[in-house]
Each structure stands twice: as C-alpha cells, then as structure tokens.
Amino acid sequence: MLVAVGALASFINGETELGITAIMLALLFSPYGLPLIASKIIIGIEAVNLKIKNI
C-alpha cells in the first residue's frame, strides 16, 4: 500500500519513470502479483510436460 502511495506522489511531482517503477513494484508485492506469475509459469511447464509425454 505504501509503495502505491509513493507512486501516486511521484506522478504528482512529475517523476513518471519513478511512478511507473513504483506501480510495478506494488503489483509484485501485492497478494496477486507473484502468485499469479508463479501460477502462469506452472501452467506453462505443465503444458510443455504434456506435449513431451504425447511424443
């Protein structure tokens, strides 16, 4: 939450690059960021595994 507030403050001060970086960090640190990325990676690995088994 604190990172998102810092991102908003960065946009208000005109520091767009820092604001975008802070938003990306806020997404990663949220309960949805890293678990979502991990689940997508696992789904991809399972798909590759099934394709290898079908050969």
Contact map, one row per residue, 1 for C-alpha under 8 A:
1111100000000000000000000100000000000000000000000000000
1111110000000000000000000000000000000000000000000000000
1111111000000000000001101100000000000000000000000000000
1111111100000000000001100100000000000000000000000000000
1111111110000000000000000000000000000000000000000000000
0111111111000000001001000000000000000000000000000000000
0011111111100000011111100000000000000000000000000000000
0001111111110000001000000000000000000000000000000000000
0000111111111000001000000000000000000000000000000000000
0000011111111111011000000000000000000000000000000000000
0000001111111111001000000000000000000000000000000000000
0000000111111110000000000000000000000000000000000000000
0000000011111110000000000000000000000000000000000000000
0000000001111111000000000000000000000000000000000000000
0000000001111111111000000000000000000000000000000000000
0000000001100111111100000000000000000000000000000000000
0000000000000011111110000000000000000000000000000000000
0000001001000011111111000000000000000000000000000000000
0000011111100011111111100000000000000000000000000000000
0000001000000001111111110000000000000000000000000000000
0000001000000000111111111000000000000000000000000000000
0011011000000000011111111100000000000000000000000000000
0011001000000000001111111110000000000000000000000000000
0000000000000000000111111111000000000000000000000000000
0010000000000000000011111111100000000000000000000000000
1011000000000000000001111111110000000000000000000000000
0000000000000000000000111111110110000000000000000000000
0000000000000000000000011111111111000000000000000000000
0000000000000000000000001111111011000000000000000000000
0000000000000000000000000111111111000000000000000000000
0000000000000000000000000001111111100000000000000000000
0000000000000000000000000011011111110000000000000000000
0000000000000000000000000011111111111000000000000000000
0000000000000000000000000001111111111100000000000000000
0000000000000000000000000000001111111110000000000000000
0000000000000000000000000000000111111111000000000000000
0000000000000000000000000000000011111111100000000000000
0000000000000000000000000000000001111111110000000000000
0000000000000000000000000000000000111111111000000000000
0000000000000000000000000000000000011111111100000000000
0000000000000000000000000000000000001111111110000000000
0000000000000000000000000000000000000111111111000000000
0000000000000000000000000000000000000011111111100000000
0000000000000000000000000000000000000001111111110000000
0000000000000000000000000000000000000000111111111000000
0000000000000000000000000000000000000000011111111100000
0000000000000000000000000000000000000000001111111110000
0000000000000000000000000000000000000000000111111111000
0000000000000000000000000000000000000000000011111111100
0000000000000000000000000000000000000000000001111111110
0000000000000000000000000000000000000000000000111111111
0000000000000000000000000000000000000000000000011111111
0000000000000000000000000000000000000000000000001111111
0000000000000000000000000000000000000000000000000111111
0000000000000000000000000000000000000000000000000011111
